[in-house]
C-alpha cells in the first residue's frame, strides 16, 4: 500500500500512483521600508498540501468514480501513507485526463491528480 484515503487503496496494482508531492506553504507578510530592508512578519502557521498523480489502465478506468463521490461530500477524510504517516485532509481538487481513445469512443488510459490540504481542527 502506498496510500489509503478512507477505504480507497492506492497501490502498485490498480490505482497506480506515479508521484506523491508533499508541499509546505509558509505565510509571511512583507512591507517595504524607505532606506531600509523590508519588514517581514509571520501571519500564522504553515499550510500543508499533498498531491497524488498517477495513471489508470483500461481495466480500472472506473476506479475513481466512487472516490469522486467521496470528494463531492466535501468533508475531511483520513489519509494514511504507506510510511505510517496519517493525516486528516480535505480533498481540494480531483482532475482526470482521458487518452488512448479506441474506435468505439472508449479510452485506454486515465491520468489523475488529487490535491489535498491538511486539515487542522
C-alpha positions in Angstrom: 0.0 0.0 0.0 1.3 3.4 -1.0 -1.6 5.4 0.4 -5.1 5.0 1.7 -7.9 7.6 1.7 -10.8 6.4 3.8 -11.4 2.9 2.3 -9.7 3.7 -1.1 -6.3 2.0 -1.5 -3.7 3.4 -3.9 -1.1 0.8 -4.5 1.0 -0.6 -7.3 -1.7 -2.8 -8.8 -4.9 -0.9 -9.6 -4.7 2.7 -8.8 -1.1 3.3 -9.6 0.5 6.4 -8.0 3.3 7.8 -10.1 4.2 10.6 -7.7 3.4 11.9 -4.2 4.2 15.5 -3.6 4.2 17.0 -0.1 4.4 20.8 -0.1 4.6 23.3 2.8 3.5 26.9 2.3 4.6 29.4 4.9 2.5 32.6 5.3 4.6 35.8 5.5 3.7 39.5 5.2 6.3 41.8 3.8 6.3 45.6 4.0 8.8 47.8 2.1 10.5 50.5 4.1 12.3 53.6 2.8 16.1 53.3 3.1 15.9 50.0 5.0 15.3 46.3 4.4 11.7 45.2 4.2 9.9 44.3 7.4 8.9 40.6 7.5 6.2 39.2 9.8 4.8 35.7 10.2 1.0 35.7 9.6 0.2 32.3 11.0 1.3 28.7 10.8 2.0 26.7 7.7 -0.3 25.1 5.2 0.5 21.5 4.0 -0.7 20.2 0.7 -0.3 16.6 -0.6 -0.8 15.8 -4.3 -1.0 12.3 -5.8 -0.8 11.8 -9.5 -1.0 8.6 -11.5 -2.3 6.6 -14.4 -5.1 4.0 -14.6 -5.2 1.4 -17.4 -8.3 0.3 -19.3 -9.4 -2.3 -16.8 -9.5 0.2 -13.9 -10.7 3.4 -15.5 -13.9 3.5 -13.5 -12.0 3.1 -10.2 -12.1 6.8 -9.5 -15.9 7.1 -9.7 -16.5 6.1 -6.1 -13.6 8.3 -5.0 -15.1 11.2 -6.9 -18.4 10.7 -5.0 -16.4 10.8 -1.7 -14.7 14.0 -2.7 -18.1 15.6 -3.6 -19.2 15.1 0.0 -16.7 17.9 0.9 -15.8 16.8 4.3 -12.4 16.0 5.9 -11.1 12.4 5.3 -8.3 10.3 6.8 -5.2 9.9 4.6 -2.7 7.2 5.6 0.6 6.8 3.8 2.5 3.5 3.5 5.2 5.0 5.6 2.8 5.1 8.6 2.1 8.8 8.4 -1.6 9.6 9.0 -3.4 13.0 8.4 -6.8 14.4 8.3 -7.2 16.2 4.9 -9.6 18.0 2.7 -9.8 16.9 -0.9 -9.4 20.2 -2.8 -9.1 19.1 -6.4 -9.5 15.9 -8.4 -8.7 16.1 -12.1 -8.8 13.3 -14.7 -7.4 13.2 -18.2 -8.5 10.5 -20.7 -6.3 9.4 -23.6 -5.6 6.5 -25.9 -9.1 6.5 -27.5 -10.4 3.5 -29.3 -12.7 3.5 -32.4 -15.8 2.9 -30.2 -15.0 6.1 -28.2 -13.7 4.3 -25.1 -10.3 5.2 -23.8 -7.3 3.1 -22.6 -5.7 5.4 -20.1 -6.9 7.8 -17.5 -4.3 10.1 -15.7 -5.4 11.6 -12.5 -4.3 14.2 -9.9 -5.7 14.5 -6.4 -4.8 17.6 -4.4 -5.4 17.7 -0.7 -4.7 20.1 2.2 -4.0 19.0 5.7 -7.0 19.7 7.9 -6.4 21.1 11.4 -9.5 21.1 13.7 
